[in-house]
Amino acid sequence: MLKTMQEATQRIVQERIERSAEMSAYQSAQKTKNHSELCANLLDQIIDIADEAYNHQQRNDSKEIDSRNWHEWV
């Protein structure tokens, strides 16, 4: 009976170790996914600002951009 209880305890410990490893891998994947989404959003915003700046320069036929526009875009 003692041996059976020890085996059951070892099984439980092993299952918890495996579950912990699974959770760690899942959390790591989620962290990577979140960072990727954040980077994609930031890059989209940078491209949008660059596009607005280019369009502004084309509309005004000028290379200068008023600081008020930068404040509005950012």
ChimeraX attribute file (.defattr): number of C-alpha atoms within 10 A of each C-alpha:
attribute: neighborCount
match mode: 1-to-1
recipient: residues
	/A:1	6
	/A:2	7
	/A:3	8
	/A:4	9
	/A:5	10
	/A:6	11
	/A:7	12
	/A:8	12
	/A:9	12
	/A:10	12
	/A:11	12
	/A:12	12
	/A:13	12
	/A:14	12
	/A:15	12
	/A:16	12
	/A:17	12
	/A:18	12
	/A:19	12
	/A:20	12
	/A:21	12
	/A:22	12
	/A:23	12
	/A:24	12
	/A:25	12
	/A:26	12
	/A:27	12
	/A:28	12
	/A:29	12
	/A:30	12
	/A:31	12
	/A:32	12
	/A:33	12
	/A:34	12
	/A:35	12
	/A:36	12
	/A:37	12
	/A:38	12
	/A:39	12
	/A:40	12
	/A:41	12
	/A:42	12
	/A:43	12
	/A:44	12
	/A:45	14
	/A:46	14
	/A:47	12
	/A:48	13
	/A:49	16
	/A:50	13
	/A:51	12
	/A:52	15
	/A:53	19
	/A:54	14
	/A:55	12
	/A:56	17
	/A:57	14
	/A:58	11
	/A:59	9
	/A:60	10
	/A:61	9
	/A:62	10
	/A:63	11
	/A:64	10
	/A:65	13
	/A:66	10
	/A:67	9
	/A:68	8
	/A:69	12
	/A:70	12
	/A:71	8
	/A:72	8
	/A:73	14
	/A:74	8
